């Protein structure tokens, strides 16, 4: 018999307002320790110097991580104009400089090509894998890293502030897999002045807002206490972008055993992905077919 992993059987989402200087993995480990949870994961890595929403899933909520990862996310970020760095952020070495400074109107005009479905080349210092190795590791070893462009959906990209000629503050809403550093780099090139990210904050991710986030300091102060449990949000919030289908106790029993279960009539179309609930609690996620949900993920009651 295999050994049972240690920790509490606790499930839900914790919205953390990540501080600068801490990796996403370190935040997850902190949360897991504070809750004494068996299992934890996060939905979307933030660079160490970035701040804002890091949604941490515990227990059964880890099964809903892909739906938050795939959801739209919004960022505010400051671009330093006139300098390009090898990491596309302020942590790297300056590799090119320019005295050119675009006007606000020129910046606004340059943002349009970044909207909609675009092709984006990730930064060389990123977690993208090349022949099984992380790009940032190859780049640190001095290898010439070439990354293929990949599609990104950009819902919105707007100029929100111009504090001085060297800096511009932007806000972007985008889909899965977007690199804000690449946006800053490519915008600087489009403007003919170079650019890199100086500050970055994720203000919301799917249903989770930074203003509702808990700080790492608060997590430390309330660790292993009932007070911290009160900040945990239902795993069902991770399914906010999917339609909900109610089921009967009999249907729930079948779904929890991995079998198709009957769900109540709704306007969900054949073949759509949805989640089934019983008394407001998630039972399973799956594909709707002719009055039944065919489960792909099942939640332990």
ZAGUKE-257234 format. One record per residue (C-alpha): y, x negated, z negated; residue number from 1; residue in one letter; chain. Coordinates in nm, 4 decimals, always signed. Example, Ala and Ser with C-alpha at 12.3 -4.5 7.8 and 13.67 -1.06 7.14 Angstrom:
2
<north = -0.4500, east = -1.2300, up = -0.7800, resi = 1, resn = A, chain = A>
<north = -0.1060, east = -1.3670, up = -0.7140, resi = 2, resn = S, chain = A>
REM end
This chain:
301
<north = +0.0000, east = +0.0000, up = +0.0000, resi = 1, resn = X, chain = A>
<north = +0.3436, east = -0.1354, up = +0.0980, resi = 2, resn = X, chain = A>
<north = +0.6051, east = -0.1924, up = -0.1672, resi = 3, resn = X, chain = A>
<north = +0.8709, east = +0.0739, up = -0.1986, resi = 4, resn = X, chain = A>
<north = +1.2244, east = -0.0515, up = -0.1411, resi = 5, resn = X, chain = A>
<north = +1.4387, east = -0.0541, up = -0.4534, resi = 6, resn = X, chain = A>
<north = +1.7394, east = +0.1687, up = -0.5082, resi = 7, resn = X, chain = A>
<north = +1.8433, east = +0.5318, up = -0.5263, resi = 8, resn = X, chain = A>
<north = +1.7547, east = +0.8007, up = -0.2767, resi = 9, resn = X, chain = A>
<north = +2.1179, east = +0.8905, up = -0.2120, resi = 10, resn = X, chain = A>
<north = +2.2552, east = +1.0142, up = +0.1195, resi = 11, resn = X, chain = A>
<north = +2.6012, east = +1.0689, up = +0.2617, resi = 12, resn = X, chain = A>
<north = +2.9068, east = +0.8990, up = +0.4104, resi = 13, resn = X, chain = A>
<north = +3.1621, east = +0.6829, up = +0.2343, resi = 14, resn = X, chain = A>
<north = +3.4895, east = +0.6307, up = +0.4197, resi = 15, resn = X, chain = A>
<north = +3.6176, east = +0.2846, up = +0.3311, resi = 16, resn = X, chain = A>
<north = +3.9665, east = +0.1585, up = +0.4085, resi = 17, resn = X, chain = A>
<north = +3.8568, east = -0.1960, up = +0.4892, resi = 18, resn = X, chain = A>
<north = +4.0926, east = -0.4740, up = +0.3829, resi = 19, resn = X, chain = A>
<north = +4.1786, east = -0.7768, up = +0.5951, resi = 20, resn = X, chain = A>
<north = +3.9689, east = -1.0869, up = +0.5353, resi = 21, resn = X, chain = A>
<north = +3.6377, east = -0.9085, up = +0.4782, resi = 22, resn = X, chain = A>
<north = +3.3547, east = -0.8625, up = +0.7268, resi = 23, resn = X, chain = A>
<north = +3.2087, east = -0.5200, up = +0.7975, resi = 24, resn = X, chain = A>
<north = +2.8695, east = -0.6424, up = +0.6758, resi = 25, resn = X, chain = A>
<north = +3.0217, east = -0.7525, up = +0.3449, resi = 26, resn = X, chain = A>
<north = +3.1720, east = -0.4055, up = +0.2978, resi = 27, resn = X, chain = A>
<north = +2.8358, east = -0.2393, up = +0.3631, resi = 28, resn = X, chain = A>
<north = +2.6653, east = -0.4707, up = +0.1146, resi = 29, resn = X, chain = A>
<north = +2.9331, east = -0.3934, up = -0.1431, resi = 30, resn = X, chain = A>
<north = +2.8872, east = -0.0175, up = -0.0958, resi = 31, resn = X, chain = A>
<north = +2.5093, east = -0.0408, up = -0.1114, resi = 32, resn = X, chain = A>
<north = +2.5328, east = -0.2392, up = -0.4367, resi = 33, resn = X, chain = A>
<north = +2.7895, east = -0.0039, up = -0.5898, resi = 34, resn = X, chain = A>
<north = +2.5720, east = +0.3030, up = -0.5237, resi = 35, resn = X, chain = A>
<north = +2.2440, east = +0.1170, up = -0.5880, resi = 36, resn = X, chain = A>
<north = +2.1361, east = +0.2734, up = -0.2566, resi = 37, resn = X, chain = A>
<north = +1.8112, east = +0.1990, up = -0.0775, resi = 38, resn = X, chain = A>
<north = +1.9609, east = +0.2053, up = +0.2679, resi = 39, resn = X, chain = A>
<north = +2.3104, east = +0.1602, up = +0.4125, resi = 40, resn = X, chain = A>
<north = +2.4739, east = +0.0969, up = +0.7489, resi = 41, resn = X, chain = A>
<north = +2.8093, east = +0.1352, up = +0.9216, resi = 42, resn = X, chain = A>
<north = +2.9378, east = +0.3037, up = +1.2356, resi = 43, resn = X, chain = A>
<north = +3.1369, east = +0.0505, up = +1.4366, resi = 44, resn = X, chain = A>
<north = +3.2178, east = -0.3080, up = +1.3423, resi = 45, resn = X, chain = A>
<north = +3.5741, east = -0.4106, up = +1.2606, resi = 46, resn = X, chain = A>
<north = +3.6844, east = -0.7731, up = +1.3025, resi = 47, resn = X, chain = A>
<north = +3.7262, east = -0.9514, up = +0.9647, resi = 48, resn = X, chain = A>
<north = +4.1083, east = -0.9490, up = +0.9853, resi = 49, resn = X, chain = A>
<north = +4.1248, east = -0.5839, up = +1.0969, resi = 50, resn = X, chain = A>
<north = +4.1848, east = -0.3032, up = +0.8470, resi = 51, resn = X, chain = A>
<north = +4.1205, east = +0.0687, up = +0.8368, resi = 52, resn = X, chain = A>
<north = +3.8304, east = +0.3085, up = +0.8706, resi = 53, resn = X, chain = A>
<north = +3.4851, east = +0.1666, up = +0.8194, resi = 54, resn = X, chain = A>
<north = +3.2483, east = +0.4605, up = +0.7836, resi = 55, resn = X, chain = A>
<north = +2.9466, east = +0.3574, up = +0.5734, resi = 56, resn = X, chain = A>
<north = +2.6316, east = +0.5700, up = +0.5841, resi = 57, resn = X, chain = A>
<north = +2.3822, east = +0.5860, up = +0.2983, resi = 58, resn = X, chain = A>
<north = +2.0222, east = +0.7044, up = +0.3081, resi = 59, resn = X, chain = A>
<north = +1.9530, east = +0.9887, up = +0.5507, resi = 60, resn = X, chain = A>
<north = +2.3110, east = +0.9681, up = +0.6817, resi = 61, resn = X, chain = A>
<north = +2.2149, east = +0.6439, up = +0.8596, resi = 62, resn = X, chain = A>
<north = +2.0320, east = +0.8674, up = +1.1088, resi = 63, resn = X, chain = A>
<north = +2.3698, east = +1.0110, up = +1.2138, resi = 64, resn = X, chain = A>
<north = +2.5364, east = +0.6708, up = +1.2711, resi = 65, resn = X, chain = A>
<north = +2.5001, east = +0.6853, up = +1.6528, resi = 66, resn = X, chain = A>
<north = +2.7088, east = +1.0028, up = +1.6683, resi = 67, resn = X, chain = A>
<north = +3.0017, east = +0.8372, up = +1.4885, resi = 68, resn = X, chain = A>
<north = +2.9600, east = +0.5175, up = +1.6913, resi = 69, resn = X, chain = A>
<north = +2.9822, east = +0.7224, up = +2.0115, resi = 70, resn = X, chain = A>
<north = +3.2813, east = +0.9297, up = +1.8944, resi = 71, resn = X, chain = A>
<north = +3.6430, east = +0.8649, up = +1.9874, resi = 72, resn = X, chain = A>
<north = +3.8354, east = +0.6219, up = +1.7646, resi = 73, resn = X, chain = A>
<north = +4.2054, east = +0.5465, up = +1.7252, resi = 74, resn = X, chain = A>
<north = +4.3806, east = +0.2172, up = +1.6517, resi = 75, resn = X, chain = A>
<north = +4.7320, east = +0.0951, up = +1.5893, resi = 76, resn = X, chain = A>
<north = +4.7858, east = -0.2685, up = +1.6757, resi = 77, resn = X, chain = A>
<north = +5.0607, east = -0.5233, up = +1.7155, resi = 78, resn = X, chain = A>
<north = +5.0597, east = -0.7439, up = +2.0235, resi = 79, resn = X, chain = A>
<north = +5.2279, east = -1.0837, up = +2.0049, resi = 80, resn = X, chain = A>
<north = +5.3872, east = -1.1355, up = +2.3463, resi = 81, resn = X, chain = A>
<north = +5.4347, east = -1.4787, up = +2.4992, resi = 82, resn = X, chain = A>
<north = +5.1140, east = -1.6374, up = +2.3726, resi = 83, resn = X, chain = A>
<north = +4.7469, east = -1.6251, up = +2.4717, resi = 84, resn = X, chain = A>
<north = +4.4795, east = -1.7502, up = +2.2310, resi = 85, resn = X, chain = A>
<north = +4.1166, east = -1.8441, up = +2.2871, resi = 86, resn = X, chain = A>
<north = +4.0036, east = -1.5619, up = +2.0571, resi = 87, resn = X, chain = A>
<north = +4.2600, east = -1.3044, up = +2.1803, resi = 88, resn = X, chain = A>
<north = +4.3863, east = -1.2656, up = +1.8236, resi = 89, resn = X, chain = A>
<north = +4.6008, east = -1.4565, up = +1.5759, resi = 90, resn = X, chain = A>
<north = +4.3016, east = -1.6482, up = +1.4353, resi = 91, resn = X, chain = A>
<north = +4.2539, east = -1.8517, up = +1.7540, resi = 92, resn = X, chain = A>
<north = +4.4221, east = -2.1490, up = +1.9152, resi = 93, resn = X, chain = A>
<north = +4.7175, east = -2.0926, up = +2.1477, resi = 94, resn = X, chain = A>
<north = +4.6011, east = -2.1766, up = +2.5020, resi = 95, resn = X, chain = A>
<north = +4.8983, east = -2.0539, up = +2.7067, resi = 96, resn = X, chain = A>
<north = +5.2636, east = -1.9659, up = +2.6466, resi = 97, resn = X, chain = A>
<north = +5.5446, east = -1.7961, up = +2.8354, resi = 98, resn = X, chain = A>
<north = +5.9163, east = -1.7375, up = +2.7796, resi = 99, resn = X, chain = A>
<north = +5.9038, east = -1.4097, up = +2.9737, resi = 100, resn = X, chain = A>
<north = +5.9617, east = -1.0966, up = +2.7682, resi = 101, resn = X, chain = A>
<north = +5.9141, east = -0.7547, up = +2.9338, resi = 102, resn = X, chain = A>
<north = +6.1419, east = -0.4604, up = +2.8634, resi = 103, resn = X, chain = A>
<north = +6.0177, east = -0.1470, up = +2.6908, resi = 104, resn = X, chain = A>
<north = +6.0147, east = +0.0360, up = +3.0263, resi = 105, resn = X, chain = A>
<north = +5.8085, east = -0.2407, up = +3.1830, resi = 106, resn = X, chain = A>
<north = +5.5584, east = -0.2204, up = +2.8985, resi = 107, resn = X, chain = A>
<north = +5.5293, east = +0.1582, up = +2.9269, resi = 108, resn = X, chain = A>
<north = +5.4724, east = +0.1312, up = +3.3019, resi = 109, resn = X, chain = A>
<north = +5.2037, east = -0.1343, up = +3.2500, resi = 110, resn = X, chain = A>
<north = +5.0057, east = +0.0891, up = +3.0136, resi = 111, resn = X, chain = A>
<north = +4.9118, east = +0.3480, up = +3.2800, resi = 112, resn = X, chain = A>
<north = +4.6385, east = +0.1378, up = +3.4489, resi = 113, resn = X, chain = A>
<north = +4.4634, east = +0.1106, up = +3.1113, resi = 114, resn = X, chain = A>
<north = +4.4078, east = +0.4872, up = +3.0855, resi = 115, resn = X, chain = A>
<north = +4.0918, east = +0.6754, up = +3.1758, resi = 116, resn = X, chain = A>
<north = +3.7690, east = +0.5014, up = +3.2769, resi = 117, resn = X, chain = A>
<north = +3.8444, east = +0.1304, up = +3.2979, resi = 118, resn = X, chain = A>
<north = +3.6388, east = -0.1865, up = +3.3258, resi = 119, resn = X, chain = A>
<north = +3.6925, east = -0.4277, up = +3.0392, resi = 120, resn = X, chain = A>
<north = +3.5742, east = -0.7865, up = +2.9925, resi = 121, resn = X, chain = A>
<north = +3.4979, east = -0.8418, up = +2.6204, resi = 122, resn = X, chain = A>
<north = +3.6616, east = -1.1385, up = +2.4436, resi = 123, resn = X, chain = A>
<north = +3.4686, east = -1.4653, up = +2.4624, resi = 124, resn = X, chain = A>
<north = +3.4644, east = -1.4659, up = +2.0836, resi = 125, resn = X, chain = A>
<north = +3.2709, east = -1.1395, up = +2.0446, resi = 126, resn = X, chain = A>
<north = +2.9267, east = -1.0232, up = +1.9337, resi = 127, resn = X, chain = A>
<north = +2.8130, east = -0.9514, up = +2.2908, resi = 128, resn = X, chain = A>
<north = +2.4784, east = -1.1175, up = +2.3615, resi = 129, resn = X, chain = A>
<north = +2.4230, east = -1.3653, up = +2.6455, resi = 130, resn = X, chain = A>
<north = +2.0590, east = -1.4598, up = +2.6993, resi = 131, resn = X, chain = A>
<north = +1.9829, east = -1.3561, up = +2.3424, resi = 132, resn = X, chain = A>
<north = +2.2728, east = -1.5434, up = +2.1798, resi = 133, resn = X, chain = A>
<north = +2.6054, east = -1.4106, up = +2.0533, resi = 134, resn = X, chain = A>
<north = +2.8992, east = -1.4961, up = +2.2755, resi = 135, resn = X, chain = A>
<north = +3.1085, east = -1.6180, up = +1.9801, resi = 136, resn = X, chain = A>
<north = +2.8414, east = -1.8711, up = +1.8860, resi = 137, resn = X, chain = A>
<north = +2.8310, east = -2.0110, up = +2.2393, resi = 138, resn = X, chain = A>
<north = +3.2121, east = -2.0195, up = +2.2515, resi = 139, resn = X, chain = A>
<north = +3.2291, east = -2.2042, up = +1.9186, resi = 140, resn = X, chain = A>
<north = +2.9808, east = -2.4587, up = +2.0559, resi = 141, resn = X, chain = A>
<north = +3.2214, east = -2.5271, up = +2.3409, resi = 142, resn = X, chain = A>
<north = +3.0210, east = -2.3575, up = +2.6145, resi = 143, resn = X, chain = A>
<north = +3.2001, east = -2.1862, up = +2.9026, resi = 144, resn = X, chain = A>
<north = +3.1278, east = -1.8210, up = +2.8289, resi = 145, resn = X, chain = A>
<north = +3.1422, east = -1.5676, up = +3.1129, resi = 146, resn = X, chain = A>
<north = +3.1033, east = -1.2034, up = +3.0175, resi = 147, resn = X, chain = A>
<north = +3.0495, east = -0.9152, up = +3.2555, resi = 148, resn = X, chain = A>
<north = +3.2985, east = -0.6290, up = +3.2617, resi = 149, resn = X, chain = A>
<north = +3.1807, east = -0.3053, up = +3.1037, resi = 150, resn = X, chain = A>
<north = +3.3139, east = +0.0498, up = +3.1234, resi = 151, resn = X, chain = A>
<north = +3.5450, east = +0.1901, up = +2.8560, resi = 152, resn = X, chain = A>
<north = +3.7061, east = +0.5317, up = +2.8248, resi = 153, resn = X, chain = A>
<north = +4.0687, east = +0.5137, up = +2.7078, resi = 154, resn = X, chain = A>
<north = +4.1985, east = +0.8553, up = +2.6096, resi = 155, resn = X, chain = A>
<north = +4.5507, east = +0.7455, up = +2.5134, resi = 156, resn = X, chain = A>
<north = +4.7549, east = +0.4258, up = +2.4985, resi = 157, resn = X, chain = A>
<north = +5.1184, east = +0.4542, up = +2.3925, resi = 158, resn = X, chain = A>
<north = +5.4086, east = +0.2359, up = +2.2819, resi = 159, resn = X, chain = A>
<north = +5.5099, east = +0.3331, up = +1.9276, resi = 160, resn = X, chain = A>
<north = +5.7463, east = +0.0516, up = +1.8254, resi = 161, resn = X, chain = A>
<north = +5.9209, east = -0.2636, up = +1.9472, resi = 162, resn = X, chain = A>
<north = +6.0298, east = -0.4447, up = +1.6291, resi = 163, resn = X, chain = A>
<north = +6.1579, east = -0.7494, up = +1.8204, resi = 164, resn = X, chain = A>
<north = +6.1295, east = -0.9096, up = +2.1669, resi = 165, resn = X, chain = A>
<north = +5.8102, east = -1.0955, up = +2.0691, resi = 166, resn = X, chain = A>
<north = +5.6136, east = -0.7985, up = +1.9347, resi = 167, resn = X, chain = A>
<north = +5.5096, east = -0.4534, up = +2.0479, resi = 168, resn = X, chain = A>
<north = +5.3189, east = -0.1928, up = +1.8461, resi = 169, resn = X, chain = A>
<north = +5.0722, east = +0.0242, up = +2.0380, resi = 170, resn = X, chain = A>
<north = +4.8398, east = +0.3098, up = +1.9528, resi = 171, resn = X, chain = A>
<north = +4.5143, east = +0.3609, up = +2.1398, resi = 172, resn = X, chain = A>
<north = +4.2438, east = +0.6265, up = +2.1358, resi = 173, resn = X, chain = A>
<north = +3.9247, east = +0.5163, up = +2.3066, resi = 174, resn = X, chain = A>
<north = +3.5501, east = +0.5625, up = +2.3268, resi = 175, resn = X, chain = A>
<north = +3.2566, east = +0.3465, up = +2.2263, resi = 176, resn = X, chain = A>
<north = +3.2589, east = -0.0287, up = +2.2805, resi = 177, resn = X, chain = A>
<north = +3.6303, east = -0.0895, up = +2.3205, resi = 178, resn = X, chain = A>
<north = +3.7832, east = -0.4261, up = +2.2333, resi = 179, resn = X, chain = A>
<north = +4.1469, east = -0.3962, up = +2.1287, resi = 180, resn = X, chain = A>
<north = +4.1791, east = -0.7742, up = +2.1655, resi = 181, resn = X, chain = A>
<north = +4.0846, east = -0.7420, up = +2.5319, resi = 182, resn = X, chain = A>
<north = +4.3507, east = -0.4717, up = +2.5812, resi = 183, resn = X, chain = A>
<north = +4.6165, east = -0.7036, up = +2.4334, resi = 184, resn = X, chain = A>
<north = +4.4973, east = -0.9963, up = +2.6466, resi = 185, resn = X, chain = A>
<north = +4.4871, east = -0.7969, up = +2.9698, resi = 186, resn = X, chain = A>
<north = +4.8189, east = -0.6235, up = +2.9017, resi = 187, resn = X, chain = A>
<north = +4.9827, east = -0.9634, up = +2.8494, resi = 188, resn = X, chain = A>
<north = +4.8425, east = -1.0819, up = +3.1808, resi = 189, resn = X, chain = A>
<north = +4.9577, east = -0.7650, up = +3.3582, resi = 190, resn = X, chain = A>
<north = +5.3089, east = -0.8191, up = +3.2205, resi = 191, resn = X, chain = A>
<north = +5.3062, east = -1.1867, up = +3.3191, resi = 192, resn = X, chain = A>
<north = +5.3813, east = -1.3062, up = +2.9674, resi = 193, resn = X, chain = A>
<north = +5.0419, east = -1.3448, up = +2.7937, resi = 194, resn = X, chain = A>
<north = +4.9545, east = -1.1679, up = +2.4688, resi = 195, resn = X, chain = A>
<north = +4.7166, east = -1.1447, up = +2.1765, resi = 196, resn = X, chain = A>
<north = +4.6516, east = -0.9111, up = +1.8831, resi = 197, resn = X, chain = A>
<north = +4.8442, east = -1.0007, up = +1.5691, resi = 198, resn = X, chain = A>
<north = +4.7499, east = -0.7004, up = +1.3534, resi = 199, resn = X, chain = A>
<north = +4.4890, east = -0.4278, up = +1.4007, resi = 200, resn = X, chain = A>
<north = +4.4146, east = -0.1100, up = +1.2072, resi = 201, resn = X, chain = A>
<north = +4.1631, east = +0.1646, up = +1.2851, resi = 202, resn = X, chain = A>
<north = +4.3351, east = +0.4845, up = +1.1781, resi = 203, resn = X, chain = A>
<north = +4.0484, east = +0.7248, up = +1.2458, resi = 204, resn = X, chain = A>
<north = +3.6912, east = +0.7251, up = +1.3717, resi = 205, resn = X, chain = A>
<north = +3.5355, east = +1.0560, up = +1.4740, resi = 206, resn = X, chain = A>
<north = +3.5924, east = +1.2937, up = +1.1788, resi = 207, resn = X, chain = A>
<north = +3.6952, east = +1.0171, up = +0.9358, resi = 208, resn = X, chain = A>
<north = +4.0603, east = +0.9217, up = +0.8630, resi = 209, resn = X, chain = A>
<north = +4.1919, east = +0.6028, up = +0.7044, resi = 210, resn = X, chain = A>
<north = +4.4199, east = +0.8032, up = +0.4751, resi = 211, resn = X, chain = A>
<north = +4.1067, east = +0.9535, up = +0.3163, resi = 212, resn = X, chain = A>
<north = +3.9423, east = +0.6142, up = +0.2713, resi = 213, resn = X, chain = A>
<north = +3.8543, east = +0.4476, up = -0.0564, resi = 214, resn = X, chain = A>
<north = +3.9560, east = +0.0873, up = -0.1193, resi = 215, resn = X, chain = A>
<north = +3.7167, east = -0.1961, up = -0.1980, resi = 216, resn = X, chain = A>
<north = +3.8990, east = -0.2392, up = -0.5289, resi = 217, resn = X, chain = A>
<north = +3.8218, east = +0.1239, up = -0.6193, resi = 218, resn = X, chain = A>
<north = +3.4579, east = +0.0705, up = -0.5236, resi = 219, resn = X, chain = A>
<north = +3.4421, east = -0.2267, up = -0.7606, resi = 220, resn = X, chain = A>
<north = +3.6085, east = -0.0323, up = -1.0417, resi = 221, resn = X, chain = A>
<north = +3.3777, east = +0.2704, up = -1.0108, resi = 222, resn = X, chain = A>
<north = +3.0555, east = +0.0891, up = -0.9167, resi = 223, resn = X, chain = A>
<north = +2.7317, east = +0.2429, up = -1.0535, resi = 224, resn = X, chain = A>
<north = +2.9225, east = +0.5452, up = -1.1898, resi = 225, resn = X, chain = A>
<north = +2.9189, east = +0.9203, up = -1.1333, resi = 226, resn = X, chain = A>
<north = +3.2872, east = +0.8951, up = -1.0406, resi = 227, resn = X, chain = A>
<north = +3.2002, east = +0.6941, up = -0.7285, resi = 228, resn = X, chain = A>
<north = +2.9359, east = +0.9490, up = -0.6274, resi = 229, resn = X, chain = A>
<north = +3.2192, east = +1.2020, up = -0.6078, resi = 230, resn = X, chain = A>
<north = +3.3657, east = +1.0162, up = -0.3081, resi = 231, resn = X, chain = A>
<north = +3.0464, east = +1.0563, up = -0.1057, resi = 232, resn = X, chain = A>
<north = +3.0779, east = +1.2961, up = +0.1869, resi = 233, resn = X, chain = A>
<north = +2.7925, east = +1.5087, up = +0.3291, resi = 234, resn = X, chain = A>
<north = +2.5776, east = +1.3524, up = +0.6003, resi = 235, resn = X, chain = A>
<north = +2.6525, east = +1.6651, up = +0.8071, resi = 236, resn = X, chain = A>
<north = +3.0039, east = +1.5294, up = +0.8703, resi = 237, resn = X, chain = A>
<north = +2.8408, east = +1.2683, up = +1.0916, resi = 238, resn = X, chain = A>
<north = +2.7256, east = +1.5506, up = +1.3197, resi = 239, resn = X, chain = A>
<north = +3.0694, east = +1.7085, up = +1.3653, resi = 240, resn = X, chain = A>
<north = +3.0718, east = +1.6527, up = +1.7431, resi = 241, resn = X, chain = A>
<north = +2.7387, east = +1.8327, up = +1.7957, resi = 242, resn = X, chain = A>
<north = +2.6897, east = +2.2119, up = +1.7960, resi = 243, resn = X, chain = A>
<north = +2.5175, east = +2.3551, up = +1.4886, resi = 244, resn = X, chain = A>
<north = +2.2209, east = +2.5909, up = +1.5174, resi = 245, resn = X, chain = A>
<north = +2.0953, east = +2.7836, up = +1.2165, resi = 246, resn = X, chain = A>
<north = +1.7232, east = +2.8123, up = +1.1596, resi = 247, resn = X, chain = A>
<north = +1.4856, east = +3.0108, up = +0.9401, resi = 248, resn = X, chain = A>
<north = +1.2846, east = +2.8537, up = +0.6560, resi = 249, resn = X, chain = A>
<north = +0.9812, east = +2.8680, up = +0.8844, resi = 250, resn = X, chain = A>
<north = +1.1694, east = +2.6945, up = +1.1642, resi = 251, resn = X, chain = A>
<north = +1.2964, east = +2.4308, up = +0.9197, resi = 252, resn = X, chain = A>
<north = +0.9418, east = +2.3589, up = +0.8007, resi = 253, resn = X, chain = A>
<north = +0.8235, east = +2.3047, up = +1.1577, resi = 254, resn = X, chain = A>
<north = +1.1204, east = +2.0826, up = +1.2406, resi = 255, resn = X, chain = A>
<north = +1.0716, east = +1.8669, up = +0.9310, resi = 256, resn = X, chain = A>
<north = +0.7133, east = +1.8089, up = +1.0448, resi = 257, resn = X, chain = A>
<north = +0.8429, east = +1.6854, up = +1.3802, resi = 258, resn = X, chain = A>
<north = +0.7534, east = +2.0009, up = +1.5734, resi = 259, resn = X, chain = A>
<north = +0.9809, east = +2.2306, up = +1.7784, resi = 260, resn = X, chain = A>
<north = +1.1302, east = +2.4956, up = +1.5520, resi = 261, resn = X, chain = A>
<north = +1.2907, east = +2.8303, up = +1.6241, resi = 262, resn = X, chain = A>
<north = +1.6693, east = +2.8494, up = +1.5881, resi = 263, resn = X, chain = A>
<north = +1.9001, east = +3.1500, up = +1.5912, resi = 264, resn = X, chain = A>
<north = +2.0672, east = +3.2538, up = +1.9151, resi = 265, resn = X, chain = A>
<north = +2.3901, east = +3.0818, up = +2.0140, resi = 266, resn = X, chain = A>
<north = +2.5911, east = +2.9803, up = +2.3192, resi = 267, resn = X, chain = A>
<north = +2.4273, east = +2.6354, up = +2.3319, resi = 268, resn = X, chain = A>
<north = +2.2860, east = +2.5719, up = +2.6764, resi = 269, resn = X, chain = A>
<north = +1.9321, east = +2.4657, up = +2.7637, resi = 270, resn = X, chain = A>
<north = +1.8967, east = +2.0883, up = +2.7334, resi = 271, resn = X, chain = A>
<north = +2.2016, east = +2.0405, up = +2.5082, resi = 272, resn = X, chain = A>
<north = +2.1776, east = +1.8166, up = +2.2030, resi = 273, resn = X, chain = A>
<north = +2.2418, east = +2.0013, up = +1.8774, resi = 274, resn = X, chain = A>
<north = +2.1541, east = +1.9998, up = +1.5104, resi = 275, resn = X, chain = A>
<north = +1.9704, east = +2.2605, up = +1.3094, resi = 276, resn = X, chain = A>
<north = +2.0738, east = +2.3652, up = +0.9593, resi = 277, resn = X, chain = A>
<north = +1.9275, east = +2.5702, up = +0.6758, resi = 278, resn = X, chain = A>
<north = +2.1747, east = +2.6940, up = +0.4142, resi = 279, resn = X, chain = A>
<north = +2.4311, east = +2.4492, up = +0.5493, resi = 280, resn = X, chain = A>
<north = +2.2054, east = +2.1428, up = +0.5154, resi = 281, resn = X, chain = A>
<north = +2.0998, east = +1.9401, up = +0.8177, resi = 282, resn = X, chain = A>
<north = +1.7320, east = +1.9725, up = +0.9037, resi = 283, resn = X, chain = A>
<north = +1.7050, east = +1.7933, up = +1.2371, resi = 284, resn = X, chain = A>
<north = +1.8838, east = +1.6775, up = +1.5507, resi = 285, resn = X, chain = A>
<north = +1.7262, east = +1.7426, up = +1.8871, resi = 286, resn = X, chain = A>
<north = +1.7388, east = +1.9141, up = +2.2243, resi = 287, resn = X, chain = A>
<north = +1.7733, east = +2.2909, up = +2.2542, resi = 288, resn = X, chain = A>
<north = +1.5169, east = +2.4601, up = +2.4790, resi = 289, resn = X, chain = A>
<north = +1.4597, east = +2.8368, up = +2.5064, resi = 290, resn = X, chain = A>
<north = +1.5273, east = +2.9362, up = +2.1472, resi = 291, resn = X, chain = A>
<north = +1.3797, east = +2.6232, up = +1.9922, resi = 292, resn = X, chain = A>
<north = +1.5091, east = +2.2844, up = +1.8864, resi = 293, resn = X, chain = A>
<north = +1.2901, east = +1.9917, up = +1.9879, resi = 294, resn = X, chain = A>
<north = +1.3635, east = +1.7318, up = +1.7179, resi = 295, resn = X, chain = A>
<north = +1.4465, east = +1.3662, up = +1.7820, resi = 296, resn = X, chain = A>
<north = +1.5706, east = +1.2942, up = +1.4269, resi = 297, resn = X, chain = A>
<north = +1.4474, east = +1.4723, up = +1.1152, resi = 298, resn = X, chain = A>
<north = +1.6249, east = +1.4705, up = +0.7777, resi = 299, resn = X, chain = A>
<north = +1.4274, east = +1.4528, up = +0.4540, resi = 300, resn = X, chain = A>
<north = +1.5143, east = +1.7390, up = +0.2223, resi = 301, resn = X, chain = A>
REM end
